[in-house]
Amino acid sequence: MTEPTLEDVQRRLDRASDLGTEAALSTLRTAREDLRALEADSDVDERRREELADTVEQRIRQVDDRDAYDSELGAAMNPEDEDAP
């Protein structure tokens, strides 16, 4: 398997935007692993790698928050469900 590149990570970020929650999280976690693998590579633009790492973490939080919001909204709309507030 070839070593990931920053371009690979950017493509994963772009693709995650079009995916459902689980697939997006999986893709973003893979991007995070790719970035960690690139930490020791002296040929990688460290500033760009850090920017991408920040973006990946932010997107993971956004997807998690969106999923939590959607779950809470569903419970509020179906008060007979046991998850309802």
N, C-alpha and C positions, 0 to 999 in steps of 0.2 A: 504494500500500500504506500502511496506517495504521501509525503508530508503536506499537511494543509497549508494554504496560503491565506493572506489577508483577504484576497479576492474571493476565496471559497467562503470565508466567514461572512463577507458582505452579501454574497449570493444567498446564504442560509437566512440571513436577516431579512432580505427582500422576500424570500419564499415564505417565511413564517407569517408574514402579513396576510397571506391568502389562505391560511390553514385554520382548521378548527382548533379548539383549545388544546387537546392532547397532542395532536400532531405538531402544533406550533411550539408547545413546551419541549417536546422531544427534539425538534429541530434547533431550538435555541440552546438547549443543554448541550447538544453536539457542537454547536458553534462555540460555546464556552469551553468545552474540552479542547477544541482545536486551538483556541487562543492560549490556553494553558500550555499546550504542546509547543507553541511558538515562543514562549517566554525565554527559552535558552538560546534561541536562534539569533545570532548577532547580526544577521543580514536583514532582519525584520525591522521596519520602522517602529520603534518602541512607542512613540507618541501616537501613531495611528492604531497600534495594537491596543493601547490603553483606552483610546477613544471608543474603539469597537467593543472592548470589554465592558466599558460603562454602558454603552448602548444595549448590549446583550442583557446585562443585569436589569436595566430599566425596562426593557421589553418583557422579560420574564415576570417582573413585578406587575406590569400592566396586564398581562394575560391572566396571571393569578387573581388580580383584583377584579378583572372583568368576569372571570368565572365565579368568583365569590359573590359579586353583585348579581349576576344572572341567577345564581342559586337562591339568594335571598329574595329576589324579585319573584321567582317562581313560587316560593313558599308564601310570600305575602299575597299572591294572587290566588292561591289555593289553600285557604286557611284550614281546611279539613285535613290537610297533610300533617303528618307528625312533625315536620320541620318548621311549621308555621310559627311565627313569633307570638 
